[in-house]
Amino acid sequence: MKTIVIEDELNKLNLLSHFLKKYCPEVDLIASCQTKDEGVAVSLGGLSVRIPTSGNRSIQLNPGAAMTLSGIGKNSSSSPLSFNVTANQSASFPANTWTYWNSGTAFTAYGSTQELLFYDEISQERYRVYVIIGNNFNNNMIAVERL
């Protein structure tokens, strides 16, 4: 059974996820969504996602195990309103290292969004990552979903 848990308190979210994994192995937690300030990660399984605190403000990924990802990204900016789809790309992401999905992309304004759809060629899992930038890079909505 595929399940999404929505909880605004991180400790309760972690506890509920732990109990589901321990006592309900047939339940597959497939998504995590939280509002986070810059530099604070949202995680699902072995994949963590964040917006860095300085430098290029774009999605960074940190896998618990090495990943080789291929996929596309879709970006929008609210100032001025524009959309951009990145070409299909493939890259290796080392374990336990924060790495940009696309170092050439940078969020510039409140309300900017980025959506990534990618496939891990090693684990053969598919993911969707969606980010909406909050005011001054605080209260960013970050969603990670295993498809």
N, C-alpha and C positions, 0 to 999 in steps of 0.2 A: 504494500500500500504506500503510495507516494503522499508525503505530508509536507505542509508549509507551516512553520510555527511563527507567530507574530507576537512579540513581547518587547516592550520598550525598556525594560530593566535588564541589563546584561547578565547579572547574576542569576535571575530567574530564567532567562533564556538558556543559559548554560546548564542550569540544573535540570530543566525540563528536557533539553536535548540529551543529557546524560541518562536520565531515567528512561527515555524512549529507547535509546540504544541498548541499555542494560536489560530492561524488562519486556521490551516489545521489539525483538529483532526483525519482525516482519514489516515494521514501519520504516520507510526510507525517507529521511529528512532531505528534501531536495532544494530548499531555498532559505536564505537568510536576508533580512532587510532591516536596516537600522539607519538612524540619523546620527551622523558622526561629524566631529570637527576635523579640520585638517590634521593629518598625521595619525589619526586613529583608524584602525583597520576593522573591516567587517570580514568574517571568516565563514566558510562553509566547507566542512571536511578538512582537507589539507590545503585549501586555497584561501589566501587572504588578499584583500583589495583595500587600497587607500588612496587618498589624495595627499601628496607630500606637503610639508610645512613651508618649503621654500623652493626656489629654482623653478623648473618647468612644472606647472600645475596641470598634471594629466594623470590618468589612471596608472597606478603601479600595482604589479602582481607579485605575490610572494608564495610560491608553492612549497608545501612541506616536503615534497619529493620532486626531482627534476621533471620538467614537462617540455614537450615539443608541441607548440601550439600553432595552429593554422586557422585563419578566420578573417573576418572583416570588422570594421568599426564604422559607426555613424555618429557624426558630431553635429551639434547645433549651437549657435551662439545667439543670445538674446539682444546683443548690442553691437552692430545692427543684426537683425534677424537673418540668419543664413544657415544652410545645411551643407554638409560635406560627407561623402562616403569614402573611406580609405580603401585602397586596393587590397585584394586578398594578400595576406602576408603570412609567413611562417617563420618562427623563431624558437630557439631553445631558451628555456628559463631555468637557471640553476636552482637547486633546493635552498631554501632558507635565505634567499637574497632578494631584496626589493629591486624590481626591474620594470622599466616603463614598457607598456604595450606598444606605444608609438611615441618616441621621444620628440617627434616633430609636431605633436599636438599639444596645445596649451589652452586651458580655460582662461578666459579673459573677463568674464562678467557673471554676475548673479543670474541664475536661471539657465546658464549654459548646460548642455547635456552631452553625454557620451554613452553609446550603447555598443557593446562588443558581443559578437557571436563567435565562439571559437571551439575547436575540437582538439583534445589532447591526444596526440598520436601514440603516446606511450600507454596511458590507461584506457584509451578509447572512450573517454567521457566527453560530453558536450556541455558547454556552459553559456549562460547569458549574464553579462554584467551591465548594470545600468546605473548611471550617476547623474544626479541633478545638483548643481553647485548652489550652495546657500550664500547668504550675504556675508561678505568678507571671508569666504571659504570656511565658514562655520555652519553647522546644521546642514551638512551635505547629506542628501539621501543616496545611500549606496545599497544596491540590491545584487545579490549573487544567487544564481539559480542553476542547478544541474538539470539539463534537459534529457 
